[in-house]
Amino acid sequence: QVQLVESGGGLVQSGGSLRLSCAASGSISGVRVMGWYRQPPGKQRELVATITTGGSTVGSTNYVDPVKGRFTISRDNAKNTLYLQMDSLKPEDTGVYYCNAIKPGVVLWGQGTQVTVSS
């Protein structure tokens, strides 16, 4: 079974950058899609970005409009790690960020890492 652990969150000023990492302790070869979600204070968890890790569209990425052009999702297969590079951060990006991995019949979640962007 895949276990996901996020890291890299912290406090950053508006306009700054952070790189989040999601380390997988097991094989992700059977994972179809991996992604990042976030939960702003007082709001529901929301999609940030996804990357397809299998099938004919392997490598394709998807971003929600608020982060397009600022965030980049990627995966290092050799290190079994998912990344989210976040540039030009805004206070609205504040929240707990979670990575996930989708396998047939299973959705796996990490514990989350806090990102706080100050004005």
Residue pairs with C-beta under 8 A, 6 or more apart in sequence:
1 26
1 108
2 24
2 25
2 26
2 27
2 28
2 31
2 101
2 103
2 108
3 24
3 25
3 26
3 108
4 22
4 23
4 24
4 25
4 82
4 99
4 100
4 101
4 108
4 109
4 110
5 22
5 23
5 25
5 110
5 111
6 20
6 21
6 22
6 97
6 98
6 99
6 110
6 111
6 112
6 113
7 20
7 21
7 22
7 23
7 113
8 18
8 19
8 20
8 21
8 113
9 18
9 20
9 97
9 113
9 114
9 115
9 116
10 18
10 114
10 115
10 116
11 116
11 117
11 118
12 18
12 89
12 115
12 116
12 117
12 118
13 89
13 117
13 118
14 89
14 90
14 91
14 117
14 118
14 119
15 88
15 89
16 89
16 117
17 85
17 86
17 87
17 88
17 89
18 86
18 89
18 115
19 83
19 84
19 85
19 86
20 36
20 83
20 84
20 86
20 97
20 99
20 113
20 115
21 81
21 82
21 83
22 34
22 36
22 81
22 82
22 83
22 84
22 99
22 110
23 79
23 80
23 81
24 80
24 81
24 82
24 101
25 80
26 80
27 80
28 34
28 53
28 77
28 80
28 101
30 54
30 103
30 104
31 53
31 54
31 101
31 102
31 103
32 52
32 53
32 54
32 55
32 102
32 103
32 104
33 50
33 51
33 52
33 53
33 54
33 101
33 102
34 50
34 51
34 53
34 75
34 82
34 99
34 100
34 101
34 102
35 47
35 48
35 49
35 50
35 51
35 73
35 99
35 100
35 102
36 48
36 49
36 50
36 73
36 82
36 84
36 97
36 98
36 99
36 100
37 45
37 46
37 47
37 48
37 97
37 98
37 99
37 100
38 45
38 46
38 48
38 93
38 95
38 96
38 97
38 98
38 115
39 45
39 46
39 95
39 96
39 98
39 112
40 46
40 92
40 94
40 95
41 94
41 95
43 95
45 98
46 64
47 64
48 63
48 64
48 67
48 71
48 73
48 84
48 97
49 61
49 62
49 63
49 64
49 67
49 71
49 73
49 84
50 61
50 62
50 73
51 59
51 60
51 61
51 62
51 73
51 74
51 75
51 82
52 58
52 59
52 60
52 61
53 75
61 73
63 71
63 73
66 92
67 86
67 93
70 86
70 87
70 88
70 89
71 84
71 85
71 86
71 87
72 83
72 84
72 85
72 87
73 82
73 83
73 84
73 85
74 82
74 83
74 85
75 81
75 82
75 83
76 83
82 99
82 101
84 97
84 99
86 93
86 115
89 115
89 117
90 117
91 117
91 118
91 119
92 117
93 115
93 117
94 115
94 116
94 117
95 114
95 115
96 112
96 113
96 114
96 115
97 112
97 113
97 114
97 115
98 109
98 110
98 111
98 112
99 109
99 110
100 107
100 108
100 109
100 110
101 107
101 108
102 108
